[in-house]
Amino acid sequence: MKTILTGLRPTGNLHLGHYFGAGVNYLALQDKYDFYLEIADVQALTDNFSDPGKVRRNVKEITTDLLAIGLDPEKVNFFIQSRIPEIAELTVYYSNLVTVSRLHRNPTVKSEIAQKKELFGSDGESITYGFLGYPVSQAADITCFDGECVPAGEDQMPLVEQCREIVRKFNSIYGTVLKEPEILLSENKRIKGLDGNDKMGKSLGNAIYLVDDEETIKTKIMNAVTDTNKIKKDDPADPEKCMVYYYHELVTEKDDLPTICSECKKGERGCVDCKKQLIESMNEFLRPIKERRKYYKEHPEIVDKILENGTEKARCKAKEQMKKVKQAMMLDYDN
């Protein structure tokens, strides 16, 4: 069985974008691979270094969210990045194999820097070593567990390719020790925000979170963007320009969609009624997730044990990999 490695940064709870993107993908993969899922607390500190409490709190929160969507701890090894010291050691070794200019050219890094002007300055002059080098750390994450596949979206392709470059460089110097990972592209599209933005996120205020209560969901959906050309209740509208219909397609019974679409186009359906139906569908969709989440929140010791067991297994695998790496680099002084 091939090994896959992926990770999530514990900076907040999961929203629907995470669920329909990574979450659905993970659910499909957990039966097919030796699955290692990293709670990437060290990487989360690259842009949250001044708020370590936020990262610490969210380690268990995001693990609970992942369990709530249906990931099985018997099939997925959940582990905490900072508790695997081999990752940090391997990051140091890899730092000699990639240039600063190459890191600056990484499209994903460039995009992240542009989005974090408040943290690093508009000219990027305040960017930290840790943030610029997180692709190196990510390469260590993957190869520390002999990862063969990385489930990710298209936006992560430059990071996986950078990992492959580091692997090739390492193998060319020290011998063929590491495997070049392949990316497993998710077939799921990125979920838009309630405001129509192509990206859903906390900073944009356009996301529905798995932990949102019914009143919060109601408020968010009632403020969702609809077709701006529909002024009166009986005006015809275009469902393709309406975020309410967009979310109906995600969570409402498929048999109801043709009626919703037809009534919208004919002006037989008002936006308020359409939003009320979506609120009901959304709450029904999230109900089993919230029930599982409630169970784990009431039994935090179970989450602790899942993280402990997964981290222990990950540590064993990392130690074995590091033996091979250090032998190749002539750093195995114990032998």
DOLO-129369 format. One record per atom (N, C-alpha, C, CB): x, y, z; residue in one letter. Coordinates in steps of 0.001 Angstrom, whole numbers, plus 500000, padded with zeros to 6 digits. Each point is the difference from the previous one (the first is absolute). Glycine has a CB too. Example, Ala and Ser with C-alpha at 12.3 -4.5 7.8 and 13.67 -1.06 7.14 Angstrom:
<rodrens>
513190494310507800a 499110501190500000a 500900501200500000a 498108498827501246a 501542502223498034s 500820501190500060s 499230501090500730s 501184499372497855s 
</rodrens>
This chain:
<rodrens>
500844498805500000m 499156501195500000m 500881501248500000m 498164498756501227m 501587502149497851k 500802501219499906k 499719500928501182k 499998499800497492k 501025500998502848t 499870500967501089t 499647501372499443t 501654498702501381t 497333501934499213i 499708501384499643i 500164500865501234i 498406499279498176i 502008501951501589l 500218500962501068l 499330501305499622l 502181498905500648l 497021501608500240t 499439501328499809t 499911500668501351t 498698499274497960t 501048502009502048g 499962500717501268g 499068501186499965g 502305499268500411g 497259501139500766l 499167501189500155l 500578500842501123l 497935498780499168l 502073502518500612r 500530500919501008r 498904500325501017r 501636500978498319r 498632498846502975p 498987500255501020p 499871501482500341p 500453497737500910p 498895502989498208t 499813501442500211t 498528500374500151t 502081500407498692t 497030498613501238g 498572500264500134g 499205498755499668g 500368502406499431g 498326497658500776n 499137498864499704n 499802499830498501n 498853500336502188n 500704498477497423l 499749499717498594l 498690500638499552l 501280497850500201l 498715502648498553h 498761500518499416h 499590499121498820h 500583502362500728h 498352497990498613l 499484499169498908l 501000499864498855l 497698500719500619l 503117500307499181g 501028499912498964g 500966498875500296g 499789502443499579g 500598497441501693h 500879498898500402h 499301498663499822h 501150501506501636h 497573498454498752y 499280498728499934y 499868499500498569y 498754500643502056y 500729500197497051f 499764499564498625f 501283499900499188f 497762501048500131f 503318499562500366g 501279499882499321g 500797498849500581g 499993502455499522g 500781497846501522a 500868498991500599a 499221498885500675a 501702501758500324a 497249498588500421g 499297499010500796g 499428498851499190g 499482501806501559g 499779498520497387v 499407498957499155v 501096499155499361v 498001501469499547v 503090499197500083n 501131499292499408n 500618499021501000n 500440501978498512n 499740498463502719y 500576499142501030y 499114498786500268y 501096502005501023y 497602498207499011l 499075498900500258l 500117498920498933l 498447501598501133l 501791498833497634a 500123499040498905a 501333499262500037a 498508501446498629a 502517499189501946l 501349499436499970l 500338499131501201l 500653501968498706l 498620498189502400q 500406499327501236q 499929498472499915q 499206502003501221q 500016497472497833d 499906498549499846d 501037499441499034d 497582500183500495d 503145500699498819k 500860499547498909k 501496500128500293k 498180500643498471k 502176500125502559y 501408500299500241y 500360499865501478y 499969501541498033y 501328498377502236d 500529500145501349d 500066501507500241d 501363497782499936d 497668502739500765f 499703501432500030f 500583500658501255f 497897499572498685f 502982501421501108y 500541500805501093y 499481501425499849y 502087498545500162y 497221501944500862l 499422501344499958l 500648500850501080l 497805499105499106l 502962501862500452e 500781500843500907e 499206501213500460e 502082499238498865e 497892500963502438i 499491501252500558i 501218500917500092i 498064498875501336i 502055502017497674a 501257500722499754a 500124501240500883a 499975499163497645a 500267500615503651d 500085501119500925d 501250500848499790d 498716498646501622d 502395500730497983v 501229500764499765v 499819500924498790v 501389498118500989v 498059501360497943q 499768500835498826q 498983501090500276q 500556498063498561q 498485501664502317a 499015501025500347a 500664501198500670a 498259498217500250a 502872501533500422l 500704501087500681l 500749500918499042l 500216498514501961l 499933501074496767t 500731500848499061t 499312501338499790t 500847497954498880t 497814502079501245d 499313501283499901d 499092500252501212d 500089499803497499d 500119499406503561n 499293500226501258n 500983499948501168n 497891499008499024n 503360501363500703f 501057499869501013f 499732500848501237f 501609499541498167f 497613501526501689s 499722500875501145s 498770499554500786s 501038501878498740s 498302497052500811d 498809499516500684d 500028498473500111d 498703501990499151d 502263497476501600p 500107498534500114p 498796499364500680p 502455500270500084p 496852500487500766g 498820499459500664g 498914499635499008g 500549501357501995g 499315499434496959k 499014499725498954k 500295498661499341k 499695502466499605k 501570497297500086v 500400498751499357v 499759498828500944v 501725501226498628v 498675498920502616r 499850498918500984r 498534499619500174r 502065500799501183r 497061500209498929r 498572499722500187r 499418499240498820r 499812502058501385r 500648498270497443n 499386499446498799n 500526498623499604n 499677502316499266n 501356497191501409v 500482498648499714v 498881498984500236v 502353500676500641v 497023499403500524k 498911499061500301k 498716500379499259k 501020499577502256k 498782501715497511e 498790500429499301e 499942499440498581e 499985502084501380e 501125498062497900i 499990499533498612i 499979498466499936i 501249502081499306i 499386497268501665t 499938498535500061t 498561499555500242t 502372499897500874t 496944500785500017t 498600499683500282t 499136500207498762t 500340500653502397t 499908500420496864d 499257500257498758d 500203498866499001d 500235502472500373d 500998497080499491l 500317498937499037l 499334498681500395l 502192501127499501l 497774498594501783l 499306498803500471l 498494500141499775l 501808499606501722l 497695501611498438a 498566500241499848a 499523499798498566a 500140501604501887a 500704498676497137i 499562499815498616i 500040498529499588i 500832502300499468i 499759496856501385g 499945498570499738g 501323499300499795g 497867500476499042g 503260500217501141l 501278499314499878l 500149498991501136l 501021502020498873l 499477496813500787d 500086498881500932d 501417499890500559d 498170498792498750d 502009501373502567p 501344499919500594p 500628498624499875p 499314501758501578p 499899497230498057e 500556498678499738e 500632499942498610e 498281498985501526e 501385501982497629k 500511500037498628k 500925501189499748k 497921498854499275k 501964502169501542v 500790501226499829v 500852500221501242v 498226501013498497v 503072499206501294n 500919500281501105n 500108501508500205n 501294497877499521n 497972502634501449f 500079501420500339f 501248500222500853f 497461500258499902f 503364500721499732f 501171500269500838f 500310501487500037f 500908497736499453f 499778502672501603i 500357501403500209i 501423500235499498i 498449500158502008i 501700500779497108q 501284500245499338q 501132500263500991q 498743500911498062q 501028499924502922s 501075500385500917s 500494498840500860s 499038502281500033s 500196496631500014r 500405498851500818r 500802498978499193r 497967500349501412r 502375500009497360i 500850499150499166i 501293500785499725i 497974498801498920i 503023501116501968p 501223500803499834p 500768499674498722p 500142500122502466p 499644498697496971e 500678499640498749e 499622500938498866e 500045497626500745e 498756502925499285i 499581500947498952i 500868501247500048i 497636499136500114i 502572501386501089a 500829501197500154a 501444499715499576a 498518500786501885a 501978498038498477e 501370499636499631e 500139499901498479e 500263498761502182e 498782500612497191l 500042499836498549l 499855501353499298l 499036497681500239l 500195503221500345t 499856501344499439t 501347500707499937t 497663500121500894t 503142499712500157v 501331500613500023v 500880499430498883v 499791500349502492v 500182498344497341y 500804499377498946y 499570500494498619y 500315497974501453y 498378502123498329y 499492500422498695y 500282501474499724y 498224498264500190y 501951502525500865s 500218501440499797s 501275500281499210s 498788500437502137s 502111498588497819n 501226500163499226n 499812499648498518n 501285499493502076n 497536499998497589l 499782499500498649l 499096500894499158l 500321497734500906l 499243503388499645v 499118500901499255v 500448501440500244v 498057498361500175v 501947502429498780t 500471501390500112t 498867500932500428t 501727499545498231t 498663501580502319v 499020501014500401v 499250500531498783v 501443500628501963v 499266499556496942s 499352500510498794s 498942499027499485s 502098501240499426s 498171497452500710r 499005499007499558r 498758500079500882r 501839498483499156r 498327501719502128l 498853500125500889l 499175501235499652l 501284498828501805l 499388502257497869h 499297501232499620h 499201499815498713h 501796501336501118h 498649497737498026r 499304499788498726r 498830499038500113r 502136500448498858r 497736498902502269n 498913499037500165n 498660500746499929n 501479498477501429n 497654501183497614p 498738500729499823p 499106500000501236p 500136499414497615p 499835499478503100t 499158499928501198t 500533500929501078t 499394497627499453t 501913502413500722v 500613500890500983v 499743501457499627v 501771498274500480v 498402502061498242k 499764501369499534k 498562500425500268k 501753499695498233k 497320499394501518s 498588500308500231s 499720500218501481s 499393498657497979s 501198500488502865e 499789500120501445e 500586501310500533e 500043497491500201e 501117502883499296i 500619501250500438i 499113501185499633i 502290498978499741i 497156500990499042a 499132501086499533a 498754500128500871a 500840499640497670a 498668499225502835q 498797500013500818q 500271500449501432q 499102498183498575q 502164501839501825k 500335500295501389k 500813501288500109k 499961497545500509k 499587503476498781k 500703501280500001k 500045500624501394k 499291500336497631k 499632499470503145e 499957500593501334e 501071499392500904e 497540500418499720e 502753498307500058l 500967499305500859l 501427500259499554l 498301498241500451l 501930501745498223f 501361500082499481f 500312501310499268f 499931497543499809f 499127503394500175g 500224501257499308g 499655499893498523g 501782500547501643g 497809500559497762s 499565499993498599s 501123499631499046s 498319501725500576s 502933498530499832d 501127499677499124d 500628498650500351d 500428502448499731d 499017496873501277g 500512498691500383g 501326500050500740g 498824499104498052g 501617502078502340e 501301500136500647e 500044499355501388e 500318502107498722e 498520497720501894s 499970499441501351s 499709498503500015s 499257502218500814s 500799497158498041i 499733498567499934i 501035499234500812i 498963500279497727i 500582498741503019t 500902499252500871t 500645498824499268t 498601500674501959t 502496498878498585y 500703498825499471y 499092498778500026y 502194500946500782y 497058498931500337g 499120498848500151g 498901499960498959g 500491500039502408g 498908501121497301f 498916500029499021f 500519499710498598f 498774501645501428f 502328498989498211l 500565499788498670l 500402498544499811l 500807502372499965l 499650497002501110g 500502498637499882g 498995498904500271g 502125500925500635g 496582499433499483y 499073498914500355y 499856498945498908y 498785501630501405y 501507498652497304p 500001498894499032p 501069498949500308p 499145501594498288p 501949498845502335v 501054499058500392v 499495499125501138v 501802501627499283v 497521499000501676s 499411499244501100s 498942499031499485s 500448501918501552s 498791498525497467q 498971499132499443q 500621498800499280q 498484501989499760q 502637498228499580a 500710498885499362a 500458498996501052a 500756501519498135a 499665498995503017a 500396499114501101a 498796499235500536a 501866501572500598a 496991499105499496d 498773499331500439d 499715498767499144d 499092502205500798d 500980497994497904i 499612498940499058i 501005498857500026i 498874501705498544i 502401498628501336t 501032498967499848t 500381499342501313t 500847501251498058t 498861499393503063c 500318499419501296c 499221498707500229c 500482502293500887c 498399497572498406f 499166498807500144f 499997499171498723f 498573501220501650f 502445499048497494d 500117499272498746d 498722500139499175d 501584498381501091d 497851502833498951g 498741500260499317g 500115499845498494g 499397501537501835g 499690497704497595e 500000499781498557e 498965500854499278e 500782497688500425e 498172502711500304c 498928500783499404c 499597501118500953c 499190497988498708c 500426503154500717v 499562501146500787v 498655500480499462v 502403500666500498v 496496499118500231p 498711500521499548p 499931501504500204p 498916497808500539p 500806502919498397a 500012501462500089a 499258500604498819a 502188499930501235a 497549501363498865g 499386500736498912g 501058500538499056g 498086500597501484g 501465499954497398e 500931500509498992e 500900501103500544e 498333499414498257e 501167501366502728d 500796501090500546d 501230499496500752d 497918501354500167d 502080497347500196q 501133499428500729q 501019499322499081q 498479499679501938q 501256500307496782m 500908499328499066m 501423500539500054m 498052499591498544m 502146501745501537p 501377500510500073p 500761499502501226p 499225502009498779p 500072497771502328l 500661499521501211l 500423498543499851l 498652501616501361l 500487497579498035v 500356498600499784v 501146499896498999v 497633499301500507v 502351501540498471e 501090499984499021e 501314500415500655e 498364500517498159e 501577500444502765q 501216500398500714q 500535498839500829q 499192502381500076q 499916496852500517c 500404498813500747c 500699499015499070c 498080500320501605c 501365499474497216r 500588499074499032r 501402500465499596r 497693499409499156r 502494501912500698e 501320500541499666e 500997499705501114e 498920501812498635e 500652498371502604i 500881499746501140i 500369498522500057i 498958501915501264i 500076497215498487v 500269498563499994v 501032499646498935v 497672499566500829v 502150500986497972r 500950499702498915r 501395500503500347r 498132500130498329r 501947501042502281k 501294500556500389k 500663499123501059k 499173502315499465k 500042497290501533f 500522499139501060f 500520498689499426f 498398501035501626f 500814498326497545n 500379498704499435n 501218500092499088n 497620499320500144n 502517501829499171s 501150500156499106s 501302500132500770s 498509501078498336s 501419499400502900i 501198500195500824i 500282498783500881i 499562502465499993i 499372497017500654y 500190499002501045y 499579498580499595y 499658501832501621y 499836498014497170g 499521498687499580g 498483499931500057g 502125498973500815g 497308500067498507t 498542499897499903t 499421499471501306t 500172499614497518t 499384501311503300v 499430499677501310v 498524500396500070v 502267500311501046v 497430500839498382l 498661500568500130l 499140499736498770l 500951501755501478l 497742498217498729k 499050499837498904k 499436501360499581k 499422497683500830k 500409502506497870e 499354501211499505e 498494499833500142e 501901500457498373e 497454500383502417p 498554499841500200p 499203500458498781p 500348500324502452p 498509499057497363e 499059500405498966e 498849500748500658e 500632498024498537e 498834502974500769i 498849500718500534i 498716499291499579i 501279502181499939i 497815497662501001l 498672499457499713l 499039501180499973l 500520497735501096l 499201502768497713l 499156501178499879l 498553499674500358l 501527500894498226l 497895499961502587s 498604499836500361s 499117500332498803s 500523500555502404s 498448498643497403e 499056500264498917e 498961501044500399e 500346497668499184e 499640502694502074n 499004500944500490n 500438501437499739n 499314498348501755n 499756502471497830k 500300501398499716k 500104500796501299k 498820499812497783k 501865501322502147r 500065500885501159r 498623500614500233r 502453500495499565r 497112499507501676i 498678500507500345i 500042501513500192i 499431497799501077i 499637502881498272k 499927501456500104k 499402500419501345k 499765500162497496k 500496501089502863g 499440500547501222g 498573500479499789g 502287500658500720g 497023499626500359l 498619500472499927l 499877501321499258l 499551498825502132l 501549501908497786d 499995501288499302d 500357499867498524d 500610501085502145d 499604497694497398g 500350499781498600g 501487499983499739g 497889501062499422g 502906499238501609n 501455499962499844n 500448498581499681n 500258501935501596n 500737497935497528d 500484498668499614d 500630499243501152d 500369500878497730d 499979499833503335k 500628499364501156k 499134500182501232k 502269500391499012k 497562498536501746m 499277500059501266m 501014500051501128m 498026498733499038m 501795502190501901g 500961500085501090g 499534500887501129g 501771499611498360g 498854500197502795k 499640500748501189k 500260501491499824k 500504497986501371k 500636502344498031s 500351501412499846s 499028500734499091s 502379499397500362s 496949499873498752l 499045500608499072l 498591500053500569l 501398499185498128l 498373500112502976g 498685500019500633g 498903499400499144g 500731501995501207g 499617497047497937n 499020499465499043n 499837498482500098n 500571501887498489n 499767497551502669a 500031498543500140a 498953499498500990a 502430500049499452a 497074498749500289i 499183499275500962i 500885498914500602i 497819500478498727i 502298499542502591y 500870499053500692y 499204498805500512y 501522501883500649y 499159496999499493l 499352498797500486l 499489500164501426l 501466498671498499l 499078502296502232v 499594500222501392v 498921501075500129v 502287499315500706v 497345501334498201d 499004501072500077d 498662499468500503d 501157501195498123d 498224499545502817d 498683499587500477d 498929500449499004d 500788500136502408d 497981499441497831e 498923500245499042e 499724501491499813e 499007497806500640e 501086502961500427e 499737501445499889e 501081500679499161e 498847499972502243e 502399499607497943t 501108500559499218t 499847499653498527t 501503499831501998t 498124498912497731i 499793499570498616i 498864500795499357i 500829497692500586i 498107502514500163k 498868500781499490k 500433501409499611k 498449498657501434k 502300501996499443t 500452501372499734t 500891500056498768t 499860500507502443t 501055498551497448k 500928499993498871k 499279499764498673k 501788499170501533k 497306499874498447i 499301499686498756i 499053501126499608i 500173497560500531i 499173503058500425m 499093501108499675m 500755501185499403m 498483499262501848m 502821500816498398n 500820501079499434n 500768499574498747n 500210500923502295n 499551497856497235a 500723499496498828a 499631500787498749a 500074497721501038a 500857502365498041v 499809500758498754v 499089499229499049v 502277501062500269v 496753499656499143t 499110499425498993t 500161500779498702t 498355499239501777t 500884500390497200d 500047500696498718d 499571501453500206d 499518497842498740d 501389503090501040t 499717501419500249t 498961500578499049t 502311500224500843t 497407499074498069n 498982500483499056n 498576499691500465n 501655499691498163n 498205499487502830k 498680499685500558k 499677501035501074k 500282497504499517k 498783503366500180i 499644501088500918i 498763499638500811i 500994501669498412i 497962497886500881k 498751499636500664k 499895498480500129k 498893502081499095k 500223497483501793k 499852498583500290k 499682499185498756k 499240500613502273k 499933499925496822d 499581499235498830d 500833500297498756d 497722499980500954d 503410500710499219d 500912500199498866d 500707498684499682d 500335502440500628d 499819497233498099p 500797498810499658p 501465500242500355p 498393499407498130p 502338499521502155a 501411500135500386a 500810498870499373a 499349501118502179a 501945499049497891d 500925499001499462d 500626499229501160d 500478501441497958d 499205497297502224p 500557499209501111p 501522499942499979p 497924498648499980p 502660501448498826e 501455499922499890e 500685501220500595e 499721498623497955e 499522502446502300k 500564501210500591k 499622500122501472k 499908501114497762k 499530497842502771c 499470500032501368c 500760499032500891c 497741500628499119c 502845499872501962m 500745499143500905m 499078499090500810m 501768501753500123m 496972498641500015v 499055499141500717v 499772498714499203v 498877502027501041v 500923498116497663y 499830498795499174y 501309499205499956y 498239501176498602y 502891499510501376y 501309499341500007y 500116499058501200y 501022501991498830y 498517498475502338y 500064499169501205y 498895498942500029y 501009501936501215y 497858498376498147h 498979498957499854h 500596498789499269h 498162501759499960h 502640498501499025e 500600498906499235e 500926499145500858e 499843501409497953e 500673499169503129l 500915499267500876l 499279499166501051l 501655501797499633l 497257498736500935v 499423499353501185v 498531499610499882v 501622501288501279v 497689499180497725t 498567499701499862t 499806498708499214t 499452502462500088t 499463496828500196e 499685498763499277e 499998500262498493e 498628499170501961e 502062499970497302k 500161500208498556k 498656500051499266k 502207498841500144k 496811500404500347d 498691499984499341d 499288501347500084d 499838497579500528d 500550503252500438d 499353501303500169d 500611501082499121d 499465499344502322d 501737500419497162l 500719501048499263l 499303500459498726l 502063499056500926l 497387500039498247p 499324500471498783p 498852500962500295p 500623497856498919p 498619501870502140t 498878500872500367t 500508501361500460t 498638497989500648t 502394501998500192i 500571501258500487i 500507500834498831i 500638498897502172i 500065500471496921c 500573500693498843c 498899500575499105c 501995498467500085c 496989500717499627s 498912500424499119s 499215501160500606s 499846497666499108s 499808502222502161e 499230501057500660e 500787501297500057e 498814498274501353e 502494501615498834c 500866501190500034c 499977500708498650c 501478498904501727c 498688500342497220k 500040500583498654k 498674500639499594k 501702498297499395k 497203501135501077k 498671500493499623k 499500501111500926k 499505497742499077k 501219502564501957g 499543501013500942g 498915499495500930g 500588501701498328g 499347496973501851e 498981499402500854e 500525499735501409e 498971498970497974e 502259501390502284r 500633499720501296r 500694501258500502r 500322497564499386r 499311502892501796g 500659501158500590g 501304499608500670g 497778501070500334g 503119499874499769c 501323499710500583c 499901499614501471c 501021501596498379c 498051499045502344v 499873499702501430v 499567498553500201v 499425502407500471v 499569497155498763d 499543498611500124d 501106499023499594d 497636500744499539d 503106499626499435c 501083499134499526c 501080499874501072c 499526500677497614c 500760500429503052k 500999499987501063k 499528499178501196k 500796502248499243k 497904497836501076k 499465499223501122k 500125498504499719k 498398501869500547k 501346497741498200q 500146498589499652q 501456499561500112q 498020500179498469q 502886500699501115l 501419499673500096l 500431499864501459l 500412501207497839l 499063499651503030i 500333499911501424i 499609498629500546i 499683502491500255i 499140497028499383e 499553498678500443e 500904498902499452e 497649500850500114e 502685499263498602s 500862498987499372s 501387499995500620s 498721500251497871s 501806500948502405m 501336500111500564m 500047499388501397m 500395502078498648m 498614498216502159n 499973499443501354n 499849498480499976n 499011502146500830n 500207497360498235e 499829498560499877e 501296499331499554e 497579500349499464e 503114500300499614f 501280499471499509f 501042499952501113f 499479500902497722f 500564500146503106l 501028500095501037l 499654499210501264l 500570502236499096l 498180497326501033r 499565499352501246r 500861498796500395r 497701500762499469r 502531498254499651p 500818498849500425p 501441500379500320p 498554498556498602p 501980502444500709i 501354500466500289i 500041500612501401i 500428500420497534i 498567500383502785k 499958500642501312k 499790498976501115k 499099502076498924k 500128496876500781e 499772498969501014e 501294499262500324e 497635499743499200e 503133499936499747r 501290499342500250r 500947500950500720r 499689498566497956r 500274502700501658r 500882500977500630r 499661500166501487r 500238501189497787r 498467498829502515k 499547500120501392k 500521498827500832k 497930501233499234k 502041497580500169y 500489498815500712y 501478500155500351y 498306498574498800y 502509501841500241y 501439500131500251y 500311501157500946y 500436499040497739y 498762502029502207k 500213501117500922k 499673499574501438k 499460501645498147k 499587497449501975e 499636499509501334e 500960498926500492e 497620500525499497e 503206498948499601h 500986498969500366h 501378500405499471h 498205498193499962h 502351502902500582p 501296500489499510p 501132498995500176p 499229502282500532p 500607496810500435e 501036498997500225e 500139499076498781e 499541500100502483e 499377499715496772i 500064499167498800i 500837500691498928i 497743499008500537i 502051502297499301v 500786500772499028v 501468499983500388v 498020501473499519v 502250498691501776d 501388499954500485d 500652498664499657d 499398501572501867d 499865497350498345k 500538498662499737k 500234499782498515k 498822499146502024k 500278501360497134i 500153499876498553i 501279500718499543i 497478499862499726i 502748501335500801l 501205500753499644l 501259499315500554l 498645502133499977l 501244497325501218e 501143499311500614e 500380498762499186e 499294500838502273e 499717498352497368n 500272498770499251n 500531500299498603n 498204498852501299n 501167502115498038g 500442500352498649g 501395500576499987g 497652500407499392g 502655500426501615t 501327500604500088t 501062498943500297t 498960502146500782t 500699496891500050e 500941498926500312e 500336499183498749e 499085499901502344e 499907499780496860k 500235499244498778k 500811500828499003k 497855498735500370k 501819502550499530a 500730500882499089a 501459500134500422a 497878501250499526a 502359498831501787r 501365500135500507r 500831498762499646r 499157501458501883r 500245497369498239c 500710498763499662c 500394499975498527c 498738498803501803c 500343501617497349k 500277500018498561k 501077501039499677k 497630499261499524k 502303501900501140a 500982501056499762a 501401499566500438a 498191501712500299a 501906497586500826k 501302499529500476k 500652499054498998k 499198500248502352k 500013498847497089e 500533499066499020e 500492500722498756e 498456498251500868e 500789502753498706q 500403500763498812q 501279500783500269q 497597500176499295q 502520500395501906m 501180500799500323m 501253499148500091m 498536501594501212m 501342497154499158k 501158499107500005k 500598499900498603k 499009498702501911k 500137501151497100k 500464499894498615k 500609501318499525k 498231498272499551k 501129502829500811v 500487501315499588v 501378500285500596v 497628500809499823v 502533498957501469k 501254500307500677k 501130499063499568k 498678500857501937k 500958497917497754q 501014499081499475q 500505500501498656q 498926498067501207q 500159502382497941a 500381500508498684a 500849501269500108a 497903499008499056a 501828501808501971m 500720501255500179m 501235499839500882m 497845501202499715m 502462497554500667m 501149499690500864m 499907500705501346m 501394499686497963m 497390500379502549l 499756500602501308l 499562498950501029l 499374502145498855l 500791496603500802d 499595498905500891d 501135499609500918d 498405499176498275d 501942501706502662y 501154499802500869y 499792498892501027y 500534502392499680y 498228497182500493d 499733498930500963d 500327498628499427d 498217501411501012d 502000498534497681n 500266498706499333n 501500499840499690n 497669500045498993n 
</rodrens>
